[in-house]
Amino acid sequence: MHTTVGIIGGGPSGLLLARLLHNAGIDSVVLESRDRAYVEQRQRAGILEQATVDVLRDAGAGERLDREGMPHDGIELRYGRRAHRVDFPALTGGRRVWVYAQTEVVKDLVALQLADGGPLLFEAEVHGVEGADTDRPVIRYTHEGREQTLTCDYVVGCDGFHGVARNAVPEGVRTTYERTYPYSWLGILADAPPVYEELIYAHSERGFALASMRSESVSRLYLQVPNGTDPADWPDERIWDELDARFALDANPEWRLKRGTVTSKAVLPMRSHVTEPMRYGRVFLAGDAAHIVPPTGAKGLNLAAADVIVLARAFAHLKDTGSADLLDAYSDTCLRRVWRAEHFSYFMTTTLHADPEQSPFETKLQLSQLDRVATSEHAAAELAENYTGLPLGPANG
């Protein structure tokens, strides 16, 4: 089998790229190692930037998002037992974010791909990419018990950090930059209505906490915990009590979360990682295959979407003009945005979390920075612009 673009990975970035290519009249094949049920159920990000929502709409994947997604015009910061709201539209010229889980984005894109897109093969385990530096790279994979090959004009790796696409970039060519944080998140899903209409980010002497949501009846909540924490050491009641303590307000001492049945519980490590370059020969890396951000800044899914938007425009430009200029610029174009998102995610993470080794002096610096956001329109605008997402340019990302 041959295709113009072979896409490894059927997550949101691979599926969005396939949809954008289909709409541009460019054929592709998507190879996903997991089955459809797993892909449509794995819990990941839940915040969509303005640019991501706009592209999903333009791609034909916005109908259910507009019906069920929850637009948010700000976040609340809690620190020093006080609360301050950051108003996104007022600070960004009208931009906002949406709460719409990655699982739902994937379901929408899978349905579109199966209805009228190119081949989408589930349970297709990719073993490797050969000939990355030739004009006809080959993807080797197993599907339905048979070893198969897919020859491509180009290959795009959307298969995450542990996928095989990264290995197509030789070790001597690629450079990695990374940071591992000295804490993790204990995340839960609970059948409980959100306590507040927007997300709450809390800095406290007990550690960070985040109150998010998946719907009007399901809450997504996080606690900072030590690395290596076993979720079994945190019974439900202990989690709820600790969340209440970290979100506590002097002005409203009776404030409490709305409790419900915990349906999912997991510990999420925190790390930052960038691989450069994001292209080698005719193999391109996108999303977690090239970069990882801590979830504090809500950048992961949106950064992956930005990668494939830039890439789809570059492929369309090649098809329409015969020029590979935008493809050649792909890595540099994306890395500028990647490093901005990495910095913002680092800022949010290190400002809101309590490092186990940090001194009272460093805690005071964190509180000073949060006060700056609360009292300076310029500082608040910087946070709001990065959180809602920097606009994608018309052609160069």
MOKA-V139599 format. One record per helix or strand of 3 or more residues. SS is the DSSP state (~ for helix, > for strand). FROM is the first residue (numbers start at 0). TO is the last residue. If there is no record, write none. Layout:
SS:FROM:TO
SS:FROM:TO
This chain:
>:1:7
~:11:22
>:27:30
~:35:40
>:46:48
~:49:57
~:62:67
>:69:71
>:73:78
>:81:86
~:87:91
>:96:98
~:101:115
>:123:129
>:137:142
>:145:156
~:164:167
>:174:190
>:198:201
>:208:212
>:218:224
~:230:232
~:235:245
>:260:275
>:282:284
~:286:288
~:294:296
~:299:320
~:324:327
~:329:351
~:359:374
~:376:387
